[in-house]
Amino acid sequence: MNREPAHLLIVDDEQAICWSLRRLLEEEGYSVDVASSAEEGLERIKTRKPQLLVLDVRLPGIDGLSAIPKFRQQLGAIPLVLITAFGNLQTAIAAQRGGAVEYLTKPFDLAQVVGAVQRALAGDDASMTAAGAPPRGRTAPEISAAGSQDTPGAGSADEIQGASPAMQEVFKKIAIVAAADVPVVICGESGTGKELVARAIHRHSRRADRPMIPVHLASLSPSLVESELFGHVRGAFTGADNDRLGMLELAHEATVFFDEAADIPLQSQVKLLRVLEQRELLPVGGTRPRPCDFRVIVATNRDLRRCIADGAFRQDLFYRLAGFEILLPPLRERGDDVLILAEHFLRSARVRHGTNSRFSQAAVQELQRRSWPGNVRELRNAVEHGALLARNGLIVPEHLPPEFHVQGSSSASDLRTAVREWARQQLAAAPDQPDMYERFLAEVEPELFHTVLERVFQNRSAAAEILGIHRATLRKRLE
């Protein structure tokens, strides 16, 4: 008995997108209808109800996000795939709250839509997920974001900025985990905005009416860490003249944020683990545990798994903390986000200093050229520096601070010189030995692979993508 194909409704005001998606999905065996506005889509579902809705965010008349409740009222909880020309955190949060199970950002490969539709109809996941890579062996033209009304870089001063695919994934993960009330580990280099992500998670959580308590353990004296975390009772130690609540007790029903979690002393890790498991804490010098309820978000610029292997971090605590992991990309991997962020910081600088400075084309090129080892923090400081020097005029490259170079970093020419020197030494020592290439790979591959793996916190899929090899190849070479 043949089953009737699933009926889909696509709502998008760009005719090229509607035509392309309709043709693609009909080739996949689906029944497809299209509408150029939310109002038209709401009329069409009166005659035939779809099993899945593909909805654009930017539409004439009622926008897509505002239309979701209206579609829900008539269609119930059918799967929803949301598409947008420029996704930001607010869009991702709205998509999650609207029940979108998939969220696609233009430009996207048409074949991505097939995977999104298949997953949505299969009901593999009740929460919004990022669309996966196109099915292997299938190619399709990209859908562009031409004509979009979205405005990259808009938003409040403390809102996370970015339009790159890497940041779209971050937005989706924040939206997914914010309401889940599970512990979160945020990984990334210094200056990538880990605390900003933590605050966004807290701001959109059920604990948002309570404060987020930041705990910077690296700045505390080792002798005071436990007292600061767990509090103390009067007489617990010299100078403890009164009872004092610790940061964890102050965070009751709120969120506690541990910055640089790898620096938590081992002795304190044991006690923190007990607090997380038993949901109660014991002040220093106390005898009666006190109940506590808080969410934990931790940030680290080090690989905690490597810290576990080195004996510096408890494995059981890691699994208690790593309910969900978010990897923040460095600025050098975010493409045009450099300019989006630079304009965002320049707008803030104008407001604070009452100036009207702007970037020259040469300054734009210089911003794009730099590698920004200090990431977003370094870029913000550079823009502030340039705005102050330029005042009401053009910001030129000379107004930017000197480029920062990591001490000991080597250029491609240094690497080539090192390879030539190694080859000369090998030829001098064993001129007739036939396996120089294999010996060379044995020297350099492990360092290359382990450095990349350390950068992506041992995520082999991400490492293989950076290296440009298949994950299976990476696994074999590591073995």
N, C-alpha and C positions, 0 to 999 in steps of 0.2 A: 504494500500500500504506500503510495507516494505522499509524502507530507508536503503541505502547502508551504512555499518559501516564506521566510520571515519578511514582514513589511516594514520598511524604514522610511522615516521622514527626515529630510535634510532642510534646515532653515538657514539660509545664508543669502546676503544681498548681492554677492559677486557671482554673476552668471557663469563665468569660467569655472569657478570652484564647483558650483552646483552641477554643471555639465560633466566635469571630470569625475566627480565623486559618483554621480548617478551611473555613468557608463561603467566605471570600475566595479561598483557594487552589484550592478545587474549582471556583469560578467561572472561574478562570484555566485550568482544564483539567487540574489535577493530581489524582492519587489521594492521599488524605490519611488518615492514621490518627493517633490521639491517645493519650497516656498521661499519667496524673497524677503519676507518680513515675519515677525512674530504674529502679527495680526492675521496674515494670510495663512500661516501655519495653524493657528487656532481654529480658523474656519475649515481647513482641510480635514482636521481630525474629527470633525463632526460627521463626515461621510464615511471615513475609514480610519480606524484607530491603528497606529503603528505599534510594533513590538519594541522599537528602539527609536530614539530621537537624537539626531545630530544637530547641535544648535551653536550658532556663532554668537559671540559676545556682543560685537558691535553691529547693530541693526538700525535701520531707519524706524522711527516710531519707538515702540517699546524695545528696550535693549534686551539682550539674551538673558542676563542675570535676573532682571525684573520679571521676565516672562516665565521663568522656571516654575514659580508657584501656580501660575495660571495653567500651564501644561499639566502640572501635577494634579491639579484639581479635577481635570477631565480624564487624565490617563492613568492616574495612580502612580505606583512606584515602578514604572518601566525604566529600563536602563537608559542613561543619558550620557552622550559623548559631547563634551564642550570643546569648541575650537575658538582660538583667538589669534589676532595678528600680533599682539604683544601682551604676554602674560606678566603680571607682577604678583606680589604676595597677596594683595587684596583680592585679585581675581581668583587666585588659587584657593584662598580661604572661602570665598563665595561659592566657588564650584564645589568644594567639599561639603559645605553646609547645604547646598542645593541638591546633594545626592549624586553628583556626577561620578560615574565609575571610571571614566577615562577623560583625559585632558590633553589636548593637542595644541601645540603652538606653531603658527606659521612662521617661516616656511617649513612644511613637512613633506616627506615623500608620500605619494599617494598610497603606496603599499603599506605604510604604517596604519592607515585607516582600516585596512582589512583586518590586521591583528587586533586593533582596538575594538572593532565591531564584533569579531569572533569572541574575544574575551568578555565583552559586555553581555552578549547574548547567552554565553555559557555560564555567566554568573560566577566566574572564578574568584572574584574578590568583591566584597561588599563596599569597599572603600575605594577612593580615587587612586588610580595608579598612573604612572608615567607610561606613555606608549613605548613599546619596544622597538627594536630595530626591524627594518623591513625583512620579510621572509627571504631566505637565501635563494638566489637564482632569479629573483623578480626585480625588474627595474621599472620605474615609472617616473614621469616628469614631476618636478617639484611644484607645489602651490606657493605662490609668492604672496606677500602681504601688501601688494599694491592697493592704494586707495584707502588704507587703514586710517581710522581716526584716532588710534591709540597714540599716546604720547610717552615715549620712553623717558625715564628719568623724573617724571612727575611724582609728587608725593611729599610727605612730611619729612622733616630733617632727619628723624630717627628711623625712617623706613628703609628697608634694604632695597638697593637699586641694582638693576641689571636686566639685560635682554638676551644674554648669551644662553645657548642650550644648557650649559652647565648650571647656570643660576636658575633656569626654569625647573630643573630637577630639584634644586634646593627648595624653591618655593613650594613645589608639590609635596615634598617630604615634610616641610613645616606644617602645611595644611593638614596632612594626614595625621601627624603625631600630636598636634596641639591639643586636640580634644581627647586624646587617648589616655592621658594621665599616667603614662609609663615613663620610666627613667630614660634619659637621652644622653648619648655621648656625641659631642660635636668635635670633629677632628679637622685640623687645618694648620697651615703655617701661621706664624705670628703676623698680626695685622690684617688677617682676612675677614674679620668681623664676627668672630665666634660669639662674643657676648651679645652682639646685636641680634644674632639668630636666637640665642637663648631668651632674650627679652621678647622677641616676636612670638616664640612658642608660648611663653607665659602670658603675654597679652591676649592671646586668642584661646586660652585654656579656661576651664571651669574655675580656676583659682585666680582669675584676673582681678577680682575685687580685693585681693590681698597682695602685699608687696612681694617682689622677688628679692631674696636676701643674697647678695654676692659675697662669696667667701674666697679671699685671695690668700691661700695658705703660705705661698712663697714669701709673703711680706710679714708673716708672723714669726716671732721667736719660737724655736722648737719647744721650749719649756712652757709656752703659753698656748700651744695648739689645742690641746685637749680641753683646757679651761675655756677657750674661745668657742670651741665647737659644742661642748656638752654642758658648759656652765660649772659652777662650783658652789659648795655650801660654806657657810661661815666656819672658819677654822681649818679648812682643808689644807692650807699651806700658809706659810708666812706671808702676811699681807692680805689674806682673804678675810677682811673684817666684816663682810656682809655676804649674804647669798647673792648669787648673780646668775641670770639666765644666759645660757649659751645661744649661739646663732641658730642651732638646729631647733631649739625650743621656741625661739622668736619666729621661726619659719613655720610654726604650726598652722596647718590648713593653707599654706602658701607654697612657694617654690624656693628651693635653695640652689644656688648656682656655684659650683666649685670651678674656679678658674685654675688651669694647669693642674689637672687631677693627678698627673704623674708625680707631683711633688708632695702628695699626702704621705706623711711618715708611716712606716710599716706598723708601728704600734697603734697609731690612730686608725689605720685601715682595719685592724681587728675589731676595734670598738665601733667603727662606722658600720661594718658589716653586721654586727649584732643589732645595731639600731634599725637598719633596713629590714632585717629578717623578723625582728620581734616587735617593731613599731613602738619601741619605748627606749628611753635613754636614761643613763645613770650619771648625774653630775659628779664631778671630781669631789671625793670625800663623802659622797652621799651613800645611803643604804637602801633607799626606796626608789625604784624606777618610776619614771614619769612617762605617761603616754604621749606619743607624738605622731603627727600625720603631715608629711610634706612630700612634695615631688622633688626629685633630684635631676638636675641637668648639669653635666660636667663638660668641660672643654679641655682639650689638650693639643699641643703642637708636637707631641711625641707619640710614637707607636706604642700603645699600651700593651699590645701583644708581645712586642719586643721587650718591654719592661718586665713582663711576666717571665719571659725566658731568662732575663738577666737577674731574676729574683728580687726586683725592686717594686713589684706590684703583685698583689694577691689575685690569683686566678678566680677564686670564688667571689671576690668583690667585683671584679670586672664583669662577670656574668650577671651580678645584681644590678650593675650600673648600665650595662649595654643592652637595655631593652630595645633600643632603636638607635641606629647610628646615622649621622649626617656628615658627609665629607665636603668641606668647603674648598673650592678650587682656588689656587693662587691667581692673582690678578693677571699674570702673564699668559694664562690659559683662557682668559675671558674675552678676547677679541675687542670689539668695539665698546665693551663695558667701560673701558678706560675713559673714553670720551663722555659717555653717559654720566659716569661718576664725577669726572672733572667739571662738567657743566653744573651738576648738582652741588658740588662743593663751592663753585664760583658764585652761584645764586645765594648760598648761605653767607659767603664772605661779603657780598654786596650789601646784604641786609645788616650785618653786624657793623660794618665799617662805613656805611653810607657812601659807597663808591659805585662807579658804573663801568668797571674794567671789563674787558672781553679778550678772548684769545685771538691772536693773529694766526694765520695759516701756518706760519713757521712754528709757532708754539704748539699747535695741534699735531703737527708732524713729529715734534720732539716728544710730546706726551705718548704718541703711539710707538715711537722708536724704543723708548726705555723699557727695561725688563722689570722694574719695580720689585726688587727683592724684599722691600718692606711692605709690599702689597697695598691694600686700600689706605692704611694709615699713612704710609709714605706719600701716596698720591695726594691725600687731603692736605698734608703739610706743605707739599710743593705748590699746590694751587693757592693756599693761604699766603705763602711767601710771595708768589707772583702777583697776587691781587694787591697786596700791601705796597709793593714796589711800583706797580703800574698806576696805582690810584685810579684816575678816570680815563686812562688811555688803554692802548693795546698791550696785552701781555705778550712779550716776545721771549724767545728761549733764554736770553740773558737775565730775565727776571726770575727764572726758575732756579732753585738751589742746585749746587753741583750734583751730578749724578753719583749715586752711592754704588760702590763696587764692593762685593763681598771679598774680604781679605783671603788670598790664596786661591781665588777662582781662576780658572784657566780658559783661555780662548781656544778656538778651533786651531789656530796656528800653533799654539803651545802643544796641543794634543798631537798634531802632525809631527812636530819636532820630537816629541817623546817617542812616537812610534818609530820614526827613523833611527833614533838612537838605540832603541831596543833591538831593532832588526840588525844594526851594525854589530852590536854586542853578541847577538846570537850567531851571526855569520863568522865572527872572529873566533868564538869559542867552539863552534861545531859546524864548519862550513859544509860538510857533506851530509848532515842529518836531514832526512827528507820530510819531516813533519812540522815544519815551522808554522804553517797556518794553524794547525790544531793546537800547537803550543801557545800561539798568540791568543786564540779563542779561549783557551783554558785560563789565560791570565786576565783577560778583559771582560769576558761574559759574566762571570760570577759577580764582579763589582758592578757592572751595568745593571744586571737583573736585580740584585739585592738593593741597590740604590733606588731604583724605580719602585720596587715593592715597598720599601720603607716609606717612600713618598706617598703612596696610596694606601698605606696601613695594611699591607699584605693582601690587598684585593687583587687576585690574579687576573680577573677579567679586565679590570681597569689597567693593570700593568701591561697586559698583552696588547690592549688598544693603543697605549702610549708607544710601545715598542714597535707596533705595526706587524705583529705576528699573531698567529692563532694561539688561543689559550692552551690547546693540547701541545703545541710546539714548545711553549714556555714551560709547561709541566715536564716534558721529556728532557729539555735542556737542564732544568733545575735538578732533575733526578740524576 
